[in-house]
Amino acid sequence: MNANEPLAAIPITAHAVTLNVLAYLIDQADKGDGTALLASLQPEELDVLRNLPVRELFRLTDQKQPLIHIALDPRQLRLCLARVRERDDGQADRMWFIRRGTPHVLMEELFGTPIREFRELRRVAGMNVRPGRPKVLKAAHAARVRSLWHQLGHRIPLPQRYRRIGEAFPDDSIGSLYGAIHDRHD
């Protein structure tokens, strides 16, 4: 859709919605917000609307022809939907990491997850976590983990890098893999 193309307007026939929109516009005018909708009214018309009792405003909405039409901006809607999908994808990623036993220090590094939220995510995921360090991998297995980690290099974002490591070693917790990558016990 072209940015300069006019939006298709849809008539509002529900009286309560029309009344709410009128009340909203009157409130905006009282706050000094000169919206394009209000700019089309003469100052005296706006004063009349401000001073009408609610029942009279409601009578205005009871006309054969709709008083108010709304328009949907498809471009803006697509942007909003993309942000919602992105947020949902991020939440799904975080839950994947939580279910795979990712320690808080890594969740904070990857997603900025504070400790309270981390604990809540573990509770929601039904994770019964024992206190202490995750299982330490055997030296040969830890070397394979580090080798893959270095092969992945910095070509991909850190969350994806850890996810690929987790997918390559599905029987190990992310906590154990994190330990193999960052702790050198061998």
N, C-alpha and C positions, 0 to 999 in steps of 0.2 A: 504494500500500500504506500502510495506517495505521501510524504509528510504534509503536503499542502492540500491534499484531497479532503473534501469535507466529510465529516463523519455522518453516518446514517443515524437519524434521530428516531427514537421509538416513543410513541405516546404513552404517558402514564395515566391509566384509567382508575387505579385504586385510589380512593379518596384519602385514606389515611396516609399513603405515601406522598401524595400531592400536598396535603396539609403539612407534613413534616418537612418537605422541601421548601415550601413557602416560609415556614417558621425559621428554618435554617437560613434562608436568604435574608430574612428580616434581621436575624441575629447578626449575620455578617455585616449588614449595612450599619447596624448600631455600633459595631466594632470598628467601623471605618474602612472595611474591606470593599473596595470598589470592583467587584467582579464584573465580568462582561455581561452577565445576566442582569445585574442591577443597573448597569450603565444604560440599558435600553429604556429604563423607566424615567419618567419625569420626577423631579424632587417632590412635587405635590402627590404624585401617585404613590411614591414610597412612603410618604408621611401618612397617607390614608391607610396603606397596608399595616404600618406600624401600630396605628391606633385602633384597628378593627378588633373586636372581641373574637375569641377563638371560634365561637359558633358561626360568626359571619365569615371568617376565613374558610370554615368547613363548607359553608354554602357556596363559596367561590369554586370549590372543588367539584360541586354537584352540577356540572354543566354538560351539555351534550357533546361539545367539542373539548378534547383534552386541553388543559391549561399549561401543562408542563410536558416536555419531551426530553428524553435523556439520550445520550450518545455513548457508545462504547468505543474506546480507542483500542483497536486490535493490536497495534504495535506495542502499546504500553502493557496490555494484557499478556502478550507473549513474553515480554521482559519479566513481568511479575511471575509468570509460570516457570520461566527458566530459573529464577532465583529460588523458587520453592523446590524445584527438582534438585537444584544444586545443594540446598540445605538438607533435603531428604537423603541425597546420595552421601553427603558428609556424615549424617547421623548413622546411615547404614554402615559406612566405613568404620566409624567409631565403635559400633556394636560388634562388628567382625573382630576388631582388635581386642575388645573387652573379652569376648567369648574365647579368644585364643590365649588368654592369660597374659596380656600385656601389662607390664608394671606401670605404676603411676608416673614415674620419671619419664618414661617414653611417651605416654599419653599426653603429658604436659608439653613435651618437646614437639610432638607431631601435630597436636590439635589445640594446645593451650588449655587443656582440661584441668580445672582446679580440683583439689583433693575431694571436696564435698560432692562435686558432680561425678567424679571418678567412682566414688563409693556408691552413689545412687545408680550409676550405669551398671556396676557389678551386681547390685541388688536386683535391678530390673532384669538383668540377664540371668539371674539365678545362680550366680557364681559364688560358690563356697570356697573362699580362698584361705588357705592355711598361712599363718604368719611365717616369715622367714624367706630365705632366698629360693628362687626356682631351682629345679633339678639342674645340676651341672652336667653338661654333655661330655661323653668320653672324648679323649684328645683327638683321635682320628676323625670322629664325627664333627667335632668343633672345627677342625681344620677344613673340612669340606664346606661347612657353613661360611667360614671366613673367605674361602676361595670364591664361592659364588658371590658373596658380598662385594669383593673387590672386582669381580668380573662386571657386576652391575654398575660399578663406579658411580659417578655423580651425574649420569646421563638422564636419570629420571628423578622425580621428586621423592623426598625421603619417605613419605607414607607409602608410596607405590613400591619403593625399594624394600621396605620391611614386609609389605604384603607379598611380594614375589618370593622373598626368603621364606615366609610362612607357608606359602603354597608349595614351595619346593620341598619343605620338610614338615608335612602335615601332622606328623606324630609328636612333634615337639611344640611346647608352648612358645609364644613370642618372647616371654621372659627368659626361657632357656636359650633361645637363639640370640637374644640381645646380650645375654651374658657371654655366649661364645664369641660374639663379635667384639665386645668391648673389654672383657676380662681375659687376661692371658695367664692361665694356670699351667700351661704345658711347656 
